[in-house]
Amino acid sequence: MHKSIEQINERIRDGSARVVTAEEMPGLVDELGEEGALKEVDVVTTGTFGAMCSSGAFLNFGHSEPPIRMERIWLNDVEAYGGLA
């Protein structure tokens, strides 16, 4: 089973993509077999609980007047960590 990035992106856009965590994937493979899981799942997510020092970005929004502090930050509706690891 081959899915192109374009096909997966289209399913993400139209809301029909099947997204599972890396922790869920082995159970799906046990239940559906490798081919069945490949057909069923479009995206497997992975992540860590905390910020990692080797992955990050510096975003400079300039200085506002009066100065502000960003305490809760979202990028594309995903909560982000603000500060240095």
C-alpha positions as CSV (number, residue, x, y, z in Angstrom):
1,M,0.0,0.0,0.0
2,H,1.5,3.3,-1.1
3,K,0.1,6.7,-0.1
4,S,1.6,9.8,-1.5
5,I,2.2,12.9,0.7
6,E,-0.3,14.7,-1.5
7,Q,-3.0,12.1,-0.7
8,I,-2.3,12.2,3.0
9,N,-2.3,16.0,3.0
10,E,-5.7,16.0,1.3
11,R,-7.1,13.7,3.9
12,I,-5.7,16.0,6.6
13,R,-7.3,19.0,4.9
14,D,-10.7,17.4,4.6
15,G,-10.6,16.0,8.1
16,S,-10.7,12.3,7.2
17,A,-7.1,11.4,8.1
18,R,-6.6,8.7,10.7
19,V,-4.0,9.9,13.2
20,V,-2.6,7.6,15.9
21,T,0.2,7.8,18.4
22,A,3.3,5.7,18.3
23,E,2.0,3.9,21.4
24,E,-1.3,2.9,19.6
25,M,0.3,1.7,16.4
26,P,1.6,-1.8,17.7
27,G,-2.0,-2.6,18.8
28,L,-3.4,-1.7,15.4
29,V,-0.8,-3.9,13.7
30,D,-1.7,-6.8,16.0
31,E,-5.4,-6.2,15.2
32,L,-5.3,-5.4,11.5
33,G,-1.9,-6.8,10.4
34,E,0.8,-4.7,8.7
35,E,-1.1,-4.2,5.5
36,G,-4.3,-3.4,7.2
37,A,-2.7,-0.9,9.5
38,L,-0.9,0.8,6.6
39,K,-4.2,1.1,4.8
40,E,-6.0,2.5,7.9
41,V,-3.5,4.9,9.3
42,D,-2.3,8.1,7.6
43,V,-0.1,9.7,10.3
44,V,1.7,8.3,13.3
45,T,2.6,11.0,15.9
46,T,5.6,10.9,18.3
47,G,6.7,13.3,20.9
48,T,8.3,13.9,24.3
49,F,6.7,15.2,27.5
50,G,9.2,18.0,27.8
51,A,11.1,20.4,25.6
52,M,14.2,19.0,24.0
53,C,17.3,21.1,23.8
54,S,18.2,20.0,20.3
55,S,14.9,20.9,18.7
56,G,13.5,24.4,18.8
57,A,13.2,27.7,17.1
58,F,13.8,31.3,18.1
59,L,11.0,33.6,17.0
60,N,11.6,37.3,17.5
61,F,8.5,39.4,17.6
62,G,10.3,42.6,18.4
63,H,9.7,44.8,21.4
64,S,6.3,46.1,22.2
65,E,5.4,49.2,24.1
66,P,4.5,48.6,26.9
67,P,6.7,45.4,27.2
68,I,4.7,42.1,27.4
69,R,5.6,38.6,28.5
70,M,4.3,35.6,26.6
71,E,3.1,33.1,29.2
72,R,1.0,30.8,27.0
73,I,1.9,30.4,23.3
74,W,0.2,28.6,20.4
75,L,1.6,28.0,16.9
76,N,-1.1,26.8,14.4
77,D,-3.4,25.9,17.3
78,V,-0.6,23.7,18.9
79,E,0.5,24.9,22.4
80,A,4.2,25.7,22.3
81,Y,6.9,26.0,25.0
82,G,8.1,29.5,25.6
83,G,11.6,29.9,27.1
84,L,14.9,28.2,26.9
85,A,15.4,24.5,27.6
